[in-house]
Amino acid sequence: MKRTGFLLFLLMFIVMMVSVQDRAAAAAAPGGNVQIVLDGNELKVSKDAKITNVNGSVMVPFRVIGENLGFEVKWEQKTKKVLINKDSKTIELVVNQKNATVNGKKVSLDNPPMLQNNIVVVPVRFVSEQMGIQVSWDGANQTVYLTSSVAETPKTEDGTGAGNGEVPIPDPFPGTSTSEPGEVSDPSTTIPPVSGNAMINGLSFSENRLMIASQGGTLTPKVFKMSGPDRIVVDLPNAGFSADFLGGAAIGTGNQGQLDVSGYPDVKSIRYSLFSNSPSTVRVVIDLNYTKDYSVYNDESGSGLVIVDLNKTDSTPTNPIGNNGKKVVVIDAGHGDQDPGTLGYTKKKEKDFNLAVAQKVGQLLANEPNIDFVLTRSDDTFLKLEERARIANDLNADVFVSIHANSAGSTAASGSETYYQRDASKALASVMHKYLVKATGLPDRGVRYGNYHVIRETKMPAVLLEVGYMSNPKDEAALFSESLQNSVAQGIVNGIKEYLGIQ
């Protein structure tokens, strides 16, 4: 099976089986029509594949799996078992049993598989978590939003390219001074597909540092200063933007944008563009309010992490984060850009809440002399789950905190939860939850085990905070109030400091 087709089938399977009591609650009545949107594109679901809601969990007929997946899927009538195999992963489900088995290890389920009119329906939330798929639910529009954790590089007809053909792109920085040659690209420039390029997955700016994350290929940044006006130019030859970063835009078109740099007096703006085709080059320009020195760190281990540090004035190629004995904290604002997260009672977007709190946390951490911090995203951009975890791992972070808001099939669900995945994260989860509940004033829903990708694949103590329920009108109103966001941000910082033993 072609990789693209398999990914679509895989994601269709996962959304059909994801439990929504905590993260993607479906309000669909039995037999209701549910739309499934993958990376901005609606998937087709057979009309006779009825998706139902049982005790707050999405239930899907077992036969849908067999019809649509490249998995090896079996039904054992005698033992009432559903067996799913793919590569090195084996999942076993049993009708009416709330424990599943993944590669021989028992995992509890919110609701068990069931028999309805001689049809097996299954609610396997943990499957989506195992596969690293971001799932969000818009109850008002009966739509499930999926964001894949695996970047699928578009192919040319012969399967060798990395784009959709040669596409003209406009001047990426209209009105920019051209006192130095090559500041902007020729409007007639075309960006052909090039195999083997590094793919830019994320751009972030925090604590006066530009961070560039990529995968595939090798990044060799060329950084230089320009004047009239003052700016720092970062050229990344043999690089392009990943389809995920572009939010579904075609490769070679619209590959430009800006980062939010409010609150940083040195920097006026940060702009990025797919700049050249000789070779394919990504350009990032840091517009300065005055001349400023910098240093550049390029991780030679091949992790694809580049940091341009405006705080450091020498060119020593060392990681500027965590030096001088400082603790390193990574703050992750869940979702972003084309992935809105869950939609609230009044259709507010989870991604906006997550980012607002993360930015406030960053502002507070900037005042902590013993802590270095990084925001996985500092504005409304998209970053894959694996990239969020990889950033923290590459930085050898001491703590990882992912910020989210929850949703349920009923408007009655309310409260704050804290998730951990590894035993090494339990202590952090306990401390963070204490401060989270105090900050929100919402019902205490406890510290819970959750097999989420970002807290499973990180190597340091890591937690995922579900601050409140956007499906609850009172919770949603509180979540989007300045006072609660400030309180939560301060609580997160207090929890981090207590856990790290910082006064």
C-alpha positions in Angstrom: 0.0 0.0 0.0 1.3 3.5 -0.8 2.4 5.4 2.3 -0.1 8.3 1.6 -3.0 5.9 1.4 -1.9 4.0 4.4 -1.6 7.2 6.5 -5.1 8.3 5.5 -6.5 4.9 6.5 -4.6 4.9 9.7 -5.9 8.3 10.7 -9.4 7.3 9.8 -9.1 4.3 12.0 -7.8 6.3 14.9 -10.4 9.0 14.9 -13.2 6.4 14.7 -11.8 4.7 17.7 -10.7 7.7 19.9 -12.4 8.1 23.2 -13.7 11.6 23.7 -14.5 11.8 27.4 -11.4 13.8 28.1 -10.1 15.2 24.8 -12.4 14.8 21.9 -15.9 14.2 23.2 -18.5 13.7 20.5 -21.9 15.0 21.1 -23.3 13.0 18.2 -26.5 11.1 18.8 -26.5 7.5 17.7 -26.4 7.3 14.0 -25.4 11.0 13.7 -23.2 12.2 10.8 -19.7 13.0 11.9 -17.2 14.8 9.7 -13.5 13.9 9.9 -11.0 16.5 8.9 -7.3 15.4 8.4 -4.8 18.2 8.1 -7.5 20.5 6.8 -9.0 18.0 4.3 -12.3 16.2 4.9 -12.2 12.5 4.8 -15.0 10.4 3.3 -16.8 8.1 5.7 -19.4 5.6 4.5 -23.0 6.5 5.4 -23.6 3.1 6.8 -20.6 3.3 9.1 -22.6 4.8 12.0 -20.6 6.5 14.7 -22.3 6.5 18.1 -21.8 8.0 21.5 -21.8 5.6 24.4 -21.2 7.1 27.8 -19.2 9.9 26.3 -17.0 7.8 24.0 -17.0 7.6 20.2 -17.9 4.0 19.2 -17.4 2.7 15.7 -18.4 -0.6 14.0 -15.5 -3.0 14.0 -16.0 -3.9 10.4 -15.0 -0.3 9.4 -11.5 -1.2 10.5 -11.2 -4.2 8.3 -12.7 -2.4 5.3 -10.4 0.6 5.4 -7.0 -0.3 7.1 -3.8 -1.7 6.0 -3.6 -3.3 9.5 -3.9 -7.0 10.0 -7.2 -7.1 11.9 -8.9 -10.2 13.2 -12.1 -11.0 15.1 -12.2 -14.1 17.2 -15.9 -15.0 17.7 -15.3 -17.6 20.4 -13.2 -15.4 22.6 -14.8 -12.1 21.6 -11.4 -10.6 20.8 -10.4 -7.9 18.4 -6.7 -8.4 17.3 -4.8 -5.6 15.6 -1.3 -6.0 14.2 1.0 -3.5 12.4 4.7 -3.8 12.2 6.0 -4.3 15.8 2.8 -3.3 17.5 0.0 -5.6 18.6 -3.2 -4.5 20.2 -5.8 -6.9 21.7 -9.3 -5.9 22.8 -12.0 -8.0 24.4 -15.7 -7.3 24.3 -17.0 -5.9 27.6 -13.6 -5.8 29.2 -12.1 -2.5 30.2 -8.5 -3.6 29.9 -6.7 -3.8 26.6 -3.3 -5.3 25.8 -0.6 -3.4 23.9 2.5 -5.4 23.1 1.8 -7.6 26.1 1.2 -4.8 28.5 -2.3 -4.1 30.0 -3.8 -0.7 29.5 -7.1 0.4 31.0 -9.9 1.8 28.8 -12.6 4.4 29.7 -15.2 2.2 28.0 -15.0 -1.4 26.8 -15.7 -2.7 23.3 -19.4 -3.7 23.0 -21.7 -5.8 20.8 -24.6 -3.9 19.4 -27.1 -5.8 17.2 -24.4 -8.4 16.5 -21.9 -5.7 15.5 -18.7 -5.1 17.5 -18.2 -1.4 18.3 -14.9 -0.2 19.9 -13.8 3.0 21.6 -10.1 2.8 21.7 -8.8 6.2 22.9 -5.4 4.8 23.7 -4.9 3.8 20.1 -4.7 7.4 19.0 -2.3 8.1 21.9 -0.1 5.2 20.9 0.0 6.4 17.3 0.7 10.0 18.3 -2.3 11.6 16.5 -3.6 15.0 17.7 -7.4 14.8 17.9 -9.9 17.6 18.6 -13.6 17.8 18.6 -16.0 20.6 17.4 -19.3 19.5 18.9 -21.3 22.3 17.4 -20.4 21.2 13.8 -20.0 17.5 14.6 -16.5 17.5 13.3 -13.4 15.6 14.4 -10.1 17.4 13.6 -7.0 15.3 13.1 -3.4 16.3 12.8 -0.9 13.7 11.7 2.3 13.2 13.6 4.1 12.0 10.5 4.9 14.4 7.8 4.0 13.1 4.4 6.1 14.7 1.7 4.1 15.5 -1.5 5.4 13.5 -4.5 5.7 14.4 -8.2 4.1 12.0 -10.6 7.2 9.9 -10.9 7.4 9.7 -7.0 10.9 11.3 -6.8 10.0 15.0 -6.1 9.3 16.8 -2.9 6.8 19.3 -4.2 4.0 19.9 -6.6 6.0 21.2 -9.5 7.5 24.6 -10.3 5.4 27.3 -8.9 6.2 31.1 -9.1 6.4 32.8 -5.8 6.0 36.5 -5.1 8.5 38.8 -3.5 8.5 37.4 0.1 9.3 40.8 1.7 7.6 43.6 -0.2 8.9 47.0 0.6 12.1 45.8 2.2 15.2 47.9 1.7 17.5 46.4 -1.0 20.6 48.3 0.0 22.4 45.0 0.0 22.0 42.6 -3.0 19.9 39.5 -2.5 17.7 40.8 0.4 14.6 39.7 -1.4 14.0 37.1 -4.1 13.0 37.9 -7.7 9.2 37.8 -8.0 9.7 35.5 -11.0 11.7 33.0 -9.1 10.3 29.5 -9.1 11.0 26.9 -6.4 11.3 23.4 -8.0 10.9 20.3 -6.0 14.2 19.0 -4.6 14.6 15.7 -3.0 16.7 15.5 0.2 16.1 19.0 1.5 15.8 19.7 5.2 12.2 20.4 6.0 11.5 23.3 8.4 8.9 22.2 11.0 8.9 25.0 13.5 10.0 28.6 14.2 9.8 30.1 17.6 11.1 33.2 19.4 11.4 33.4 23.1 13.9 34.9 25.6 15.5 36.8 22.7 16.4 33.6 20.9 15.2 32.5 17.5 14.8 28.7 17.3 14.5 26.8 14.1 13.5 23.1 14.1 13.8 20.8 11.1 13.9 17.2 10.0 15.6 15.4 7.2 18.6 16.7 5.4 21.3 18.9 7.0 20.9 22.5 8.0 24.0 24.7 7.4 22.9 28.2 8.4 24.5 31.2 6.8 23.9 34.2 9.2 24.9 37.8 8.5 24.0 41.3 9.4 22.6 44.0 7.1 22.0 47.7 7.6 19.5 50.3 6.4 17.5 49.1 8.3 19.4 47.0 10.9 18.6 43.3 10.6 20.0 39.8 11.0 19.5 37.5 8.0 19.5 33.7 8.5 19.8 31.7 5.2 19.1 28.0 5.3 20.3 26.5 2.0 19.0 23.1 0.9 15.9 23.6 3.0 12.1 24.1 2.5 9.0 24.3 4.6 7.2 21.0 5.6 3.6 20.6 4.6 2.6 20.6 8.3 4.3 24.0 8.9 2.5 25.5 5.9 -0.8 24.4 7.2 -1.9 22.7 4.0 -0.7 25.3 1.6 0.9 24.0 -1.5 4.7 23.7 -1.4 6.2 26.6 -3.4 3.3 29.0 -2.8 2.5 31.3 0.1 5.7 30.2 1.9 6.1 33.4 3.9 4.9 34.8 7.2 5.9 36.5 10.5 6.4 35.5 14.1 4.9 37.4 17.0 7.7 39.3 18.8 5.7 41.6 21.0 7.5 42.4 24.3 11.0 42.2 22.9 12.5 45.7 22.6 15.5 44.6 20.5 13.3 43.2 17.7 10.8 44.9 15.4 9.7 41.8 13.5 10.8 38.4 12.3 9.9 37.4 8.8 10.4 34.1 6.9 10.2 33.0 3.3 11.0 30.3 0.8 13.6 32.6 -0.8 15.6 31.0 -3.5 15.9 28.0 -5.8 19.7 28.0 -6.3 19.6 26.0 -4.1 16.1 25.9 -2.5 16.7 28.2 0.5 14.6 29.3 3.5 15.4 32.8 4.7 14.5 34.2 8.1 15.0 37.9 8.7 15.2 39.4 12.2 14.3 43.1 11.9 16.1 45.0 14.7 15.2 48.3 16.3 19.0 49.0 16.5 22.2 47.1 15.7 22.6 44.0 17.7 25.3 41.2 18.0 24.4 37.5 18.1 25.7 34.0 18.2 24.6 31.0 16.3 24.3 27.4 17.6 23.8 24.6 15.1 23.4 21.1 16.7 26.0 19.0 14.9 24.4 15.8 16.1 22.0 16.0 13.2 18.9 16.9 15.3 18.1 19.8 13.0 18.0 22.5 15.7 19.4 25.9 15.0 19.4 28.8 17.6 20.2 32.4 16.9 20.9 34.0 20.3 20.6 37.8 20.6 21.8 37.6 24.2 25.2 36.3 23.4 27.9 38.4 21.7 30.6 35.8 20.8 30.6 33.2 18.1 31.3 30.2 20.2 29.1 27.4 18.7 27.7 26.2 22.1 24.1 25.7 23.0 23.1 29.0 24.7 20.3 27.3 26.6 21.0 26.0 30.1 24.5 27.3 30.5 25.9 28.5 33.8 24.0 25.9 35.7 20.6 27.1 34.8 17.6 24.7 34.7 16.0 24.3 31.3 12.2 24.4 31.0 10.2 23.7 27.8 6.7 25.1 27.7 4.5 23.6 25.0 1.3 25.3 23.9 -0.8 22.5 22.4 -2.2 22.6 18.9 -1.7 25.7 16.6 -2.5 27.1 13.1 -4.5 24.6 11.1 -5.1 22.4 14.2 -7.4 24.4 16.5 -7.7 21.9 19.2 -11.1 21.5 20.7 -13.7 24.1 20.1 -15.6 25.5 23.1 -19.2 26.1 24.0 -19.1 29.4 22.2 -16.7 28.1 19.5 -13.6 29.6 21.0 -10.4 27.7 20.0 -8.3 25.7 22.4 -5.1 26.7 20.6 -5.7 30.3 21.5 -6.0 29.6 25.2 -3.0 27.3 25.2 -0.8 30.0 23.5 -2.0 32.8 25.7 -1.1 30.9 28.9 2.2 29.7 27.4 3.2 33.3 26.6 2.3 34.4 30.1 4.4 31.6 31.5 7.3 32.7 29.3 7.0 36.3 30.5 7.2 35.1 34.1 10.0 32.7 33.5 12.0 35.5 31.9 12.3 37.0 35.3 13.8 33.8 36.9 17.6 34.1 36.9 18.1 30.4 37.5 15.8 29.2 34.7 16.3 29.1 30.9 13.1 28.4 29.0 11.9 27.7 25.5 8.4 27.9 24.0 7.8 25.2 21.4 5.6 27.7 19.6 5.5 31.4 20.4 2.6 32.3 18.0 -0.1 30.6 16.0 2.1 28.2 14.1 1.9 24.4 13.8 4.5 22.0 15.2 4.2 18.2 15.1 4.0 16.2 18.2 7.3 14.5 17.6 9.0 17.9 17.0 7.7 19.2 20.3 9.2 16.2 22.1 12.4 16.4 20.1 13.0 20.0 20.9 12.9 19.2 24.7 15.1 16.2 24.2 17.7 18.0 22.1 17.9 20.8 24.7 18.3 18.2 27.5 15.5 20.0 29.3 14.9 19.4 33.0 11.1 19.8 32.8 8.5 19.7 30.0 5.0 21.2 30.5 2.3 20.9 27.8 -0.7 23.2 28.2 -4.2 22.2 27.0 -7.9 22.6 27.6 -10.4 19.8 27.6 -13.8 18.8 26.2 -16.5 16.3 26.9 -19.8 15.1 25.4 -21.7 16.8 28.1 -21.6 20.5 29.2 -21.6 19.3 32.8 -18.0 18.1 32.8 -15.8 20.6 34.6 -12.4 20.7 36.3 -8.7 20.5 36.0 -6.6 17.4 35.3 -2.8 16.6 35.1 -1.5 13.8 33.1 1.8 11.9 33.3 3.0 8.8 31.3 6.3 7.7 32.9 7.0 6.9 36.6 9.8 9.6 36.5 7.1 12.2 35.9 4.8 11.3 38.8 6.4 13.7 41.3 6.3 16.6 38.8 2.6 15.8 38.1 1.7 15.9 41.7 3.4 19.3 42.3 2.0 20.8 39.1 -1.5 19.6 39.8 -1.5 21.1 43.3 -0.8 24.5 41.9 -3.1 24.1 38.8 -6.2 23.3 41.0 -5.4 26.2 43.3 -5.0 28.6 40.3 -8.2 27.7 38.5 -10.5 27.1 41.4 -12.2 24.5 39.3 -13.1 21.0 40.5 -10.1 18.7 41.1 -10.2 15.8 38.7 -6.9 14.4 39.8 -3.6 13.3 38.5 -4.0 10.7 35.8 -2.0 8.4 33.6 -2.1 9.3 30.0 -0.2 7.9 27.1 0.1 11.1 25.2 3.0 11.4 22.7 4.6 14.5 24.1 4.8 13.1 27.6 5.7 9.6 26.5 8.5 10.5 24.1 10.2 13.2 26.2 13.2 12.0 28.2 12.7 14.3 31.2 9.9 14.6 33.7 6.9 15.8 31.6 3.3 16.6 32.2 0.2 17.5 30.2 -2.1 20.0 31.9 -5.9 20.0 31.1 -6.7 23.3 32.7 -10.5 23.2 32.2 -13.4 22.0 30.0 -14.2 24.3 27.1 -17.4 22.3 26.5 -18.6 23.7 29.8 -19.8 27.3 29.4 -18.6 28.4 32.9 -15.2 26.7 32.5 -14.8 28.2 29.0 -15.6 31.7 30.2 -13.1 31.4 33.0 -10.4 30.0 30.8 -10.6 33.0 28.5 -10.5 35.5 31.3 -7.3 37.4 31.8 -7.4 36.9 35.6 -7.5 33.0 35.4 -4.9 32.9 32.7 -2.5 35.0 34.8 -3.3 32.8 37.8 -2.6 29.6 35.9 0.6 31.0 34.4 1.8 31.9 37.9 0.8 28.5 39.2 2.7 26.8 36.5 5.8 28.8 37.3 5.4 28.2 41.0 5.0 24.5 40.5 8.1 24.3 38.2 10.2 26.2 40.8 9.0 24.0 43.7 9.8 20.8 41.7 13.3 22.1 40.7 14.0 23.4 44.2 14.4 27.0 43.1 13.5 29.7 45.6 
